[in-house]
């Protein structure tokens, strides 16, 4: 089951956050079996059914420590309208293709003045 984590993004700013992925015992999940290109992915949408989406740049930043990083460029966040969004991030096992949602929640995009 995914953890719930609500995030805030400042419109027009570079966004980056690390996500600690754990197993059922609460220990860091070794992500060696999830390191193929495209096996870590996530996106945000205005609503769950919105056709428009923004894809996160996702990477494993610490394989043995179970850390995934998601990020957006300043250009991407500047294109977002201020307000509330929903998001999730998934990992896919290299050999079994089993997909696990590791985090989900809401994102509040705060408006910017400078761009």
C-alpha positions as CSV (number, residue, x, y, z in Angstrom):
1,X,0.0,0.0,0.0
2,X,1.3,3.4,-1.0
3,X,2.1,6.0,1.6
4,X,0.2,9.3,1.5
5,X,2.4,12.4,1.3
6,X,1.1,15.8,0.4
7,X,3.6,18.1,-1.3
8,X,3.9,21.8,-2.1
9,X,5.5,23.2,-5.4
10,X,6.4,26.8,-5.8
11,X,5.3,27.9,-9.3
12,X,8.4,28.8,-11.4
13,X,10.9,27.1,-9.1
14,X,12.9,23.9,-9.6
15,X,11.2,21.1,-7.6
16,X,12.9,18.0,-6.3
17,X,12.0,15.5,-3.5
18,X,13.4,12.2,-2.3
19,X,11.1,9.4,-1.4
20,X,12.2,6.6,1.0
21,X,10.8,3.3,-0.2
22,X,10.4,0.6,2.5
23,X,9.4,-3.0,2.7
24,X,6.6,-4.4,4.9
25,X,8.9,-4.4,7.9
26,X,9.8,-0.7,7.5
27,X,13.3,-1.4,6.2
28,X,14.7,0.3,3.2
29,X,13.8,-1.6,0.0
30,X,16.8,-2.5,-2.1
31,X,15.9,-1.1,-5.5
32,X,18.4,-3.1,-7.6
33,X,15.5,-5.0,-9.2
34,X,13.7,-1.8,-10.2
35,X,16.6,0.0,-12.0
36,X,15.6,-0.5,-15.7
37,X,14.8,2.7,-17.6
38,X,11.1,3.5,-17.1
39,X,10.7,1.3,-14.1
40,X,10.3,4.4,-11.8
41,X,7.5,6.7,-13.0
42,X,5.1,9.3,-11.7
43,X,2.9,12.1,-12.8
44,X,0.5,14.8,-11.5
45,X,-2.9,15.8,-12.8
46,X,-5.5,18.4,-11.8
47,X,-8.0,15.6,-11.1
48,X,-7.7,11.8,-11.3
49,X,-9.6,11.9,-14.6
50,X,-7.9,14.9,-16.3
51,X,-6.5,14.2,-19.7
52,X,-3.7,16.7,-19.1
53,X,-0.7,15.5,-17.1
54,X,2.7,16.5,-16.0
55,X,5.3,13.7,-15.9
56,X,7.9,13.8,-13.1
57,X,11.6,13.1,-13.9
58,X,12.1,10.0,-11.8
59,X,15.3,8.3,-10.8
60,X,16.7,6.0,-8.2
61,X,19.1,8.2,-6.2
62,X,20.2,5.5,-3.7
63,X,19.6,1.9,-4.9
64,X,20.6,0.0,-1.7
65,X,19.0,2.7,0.6
66,X,15.7,2.6,-1.2
67,X,15.5,6.2,-2.3
68,X,13.7,7.5,-5.3
69,X,13.9,11.1,-6.5
70,X,11.1,12.9,-8.4
71,X,11.7,16.3,-9.9
72,X,10.3,19.0,-12.2
73,X,12.2,21.8,-13.9
74,X,11.5,25.5,-13.3
75,X,10.0,25.6,-16.8
76,X,7.6,22.8,-16.0
77,X,6.4,24.3,-12.7
78,X,6.0,27.7,-14.3
79,X,3.6,26.1,-16.8
80,X,1.4,24.8,-13.9
81,X,-1.6,26.8,-12.8
82,X,-1.8,27.5,-9.1
83,X,-4.0,25.2,-7.2
84,X,-4.4,21.6,-6.0
85,X,-3.4,18.5,-8.0
86,X,-3.2,14.8,-7.3
87,X,-0.1,12.6,-8.0
88,X,1.4,9.2,-7.6
89,X,4.7,7.4,-8.2
90,X,5.1,3.7,-9.1
91,X,8.0,1.3,-9.4
92,X,8.0,-1.8,-11.7
93,X,10.1,-4.9,-10.9
94,X,12.6,-5.7,-13.7
95,X,11.8,-9.4,-14.1
96,X,8.3,-9.9,-12.8
97,X,6.9,-6.6,-14.1
98,X,4.9,-6.3,-10.9
99,X,3.9,-2.6,-10.4
100,X,3.8,-1.1,-6.9
101,X,2.5,2.4,-6.1
102,X,5.0,3.8,-3.5
103,X,3.5,7.2,-2.8
104,X,0.4,9.2,-3.6
105,X,-1.2,12.4,-2.4
106,X,-2.1,15.9,-3.2
107,X,0.2,18.7,-4.5
108,X,-0.5,22.4,-3.8
109,X,1.1,24.6,-6.5
110,X,1.6,28.1,-4.9
111,X,1.5,31.0,-7.4
112,X,4.6,32.9,-8.2
113,X,5.1,36.6,-9.1
114,X,8.5,36.4,-10.8
115,X,9.1,34.5,-14.0
